[in-house]
Amino acid sequence: MSKALVMIKSMGIGDLCILISNIHAISKKIAQPVTVLVQKNTKAKEILKNDPHINEVIELGENEIKGFFNIIRIIKNKNFDQCYIYSDSIRFFLISKLSNINKIFHYKFFTKKGKNFFKTAKDFTEKTLKIELNPQSKIYCNKNEIDEVKIKFNIKAEEKNYIIAPSASGPTKRWGVNNYIKLLEELNKTYSSKFFIAGGKDDETLIKNIIDSSIGKNCISLSNKSVAEIIPIIAACNYAVCNDTGFAHIASGLGLKCLVLFMDSPPIAYGTYSKNISIIVPEGESIESCGHNTKGKDKILFKEVLDKSLKLVN
């Protein structure tokens, strides 16, 4: 019986979500759930806790993931016979070798820098497993948990229920909060709506601006909840309007219709993998040209965001 380890070096929630379809493909190929080794920042234990394709998640802290012998001590006694490394890391390769793993599949060394994140992973999985991969990721959520949050938050089918993620990993990736306030007001004029504002503890001031606004009565902050607590709330909703942030990718994986604003990151690498994601880029940019250092948050057109947000519903 095969026993596989998947090693992921990337640190973001979005990165993990994009790779889920690849992890599932490995599990299906070997007909066994797999173990995933990742950074804690990915929140993998919370995101993958209901996933039937996952046997175990090994989360390592920011310093632990940079280690060597400490990782060998963790994985060697688990007796993996194969390992899939979603990185060109020589260190991860040597760790696998010294952990007595016979079959080690990895990105070609010194090649990952500057590559398309999702396409590199997809090509690697297809070549290694000799399959054609559907890159649409799926996140599993317990139905009872979804039913519970629908009751708790009075989520009704006759309302439009949105996940809104106004934050991001940096200020150049955030559309202005006043734009979001105006957007929610306009959406609520068209359809009776409820807005769940997703973010972390560091986003509380940003979210408070929305809660304290004229549309605040229709909004619920999720900043004091864990990712595990937020996931069933997202699953209970219909739509998401987000900056390019982890919550956008979670929403996509849960099957929501998502509008994602890319203003300083490449949508061709982080948006085109999912049929659930509609993409907005700054005026004058394209899906192909928008990337890191575009710094186009002031060129995201409000009318385009509003029109595409309404189109999600229609």
Number of C-alpha atoms within 10 A of each C-alpha: 7 12 19 25 28 21 21 21 18 16 16 18 21 18 19 26 26 27 21 20 23 26 23 20 20 23 22 13 13 14 13 18 22 25 23 23 21 25 26 19 15 21 20 22 19 15 21 23 17 13 18 13 19 18 17 16 21 17 18 17 12 13 8 13 19 14 15 14 10 12 18 18 13 11 19 16 10 13 14 20 17 17 24 23 22 23 24 17 18 15 13 24 22 14 20 27 16 15 21 17 20 14 13 16 19 19 20 12 11 10 12 16 9 6 11 15 20 20 16 16 21 21 16 20 25 16 11 13 15 11 12 12 16 13 20 19 24 20 21 16 19 13 11 10 15 18 15 14 18 18 10 10 13 10 17 14 11 9 14 18 22 24 28 25 25 27 27 18 12 9 12 18 24 24 24 16 15 12 15 20 18 16 19 25 17 14 17 16 10 9 14 12 18 25 24 22 24 27 26 16 12 10 17 17 11 14 25 14 14 24 19 11 14 13 18 19 12 16 21 17 19 21 20 14 14 14 21 16 14 21 23 22 26 28 27 24 26 20 25 29 30 27 24 29 25 24 28 30 29 25 28 29 24 22 22 23 23 27 26 27 28 31 29 22 22 23 27 20 18 22 26 18 21 19 14 24 26 19 19 22 28 20 14 10 16 15 17 11 14 21 20 14 12 18 18 22 21 14 14 21 14 15 10 13 21 17 11 18 22 14 11 18 11 6
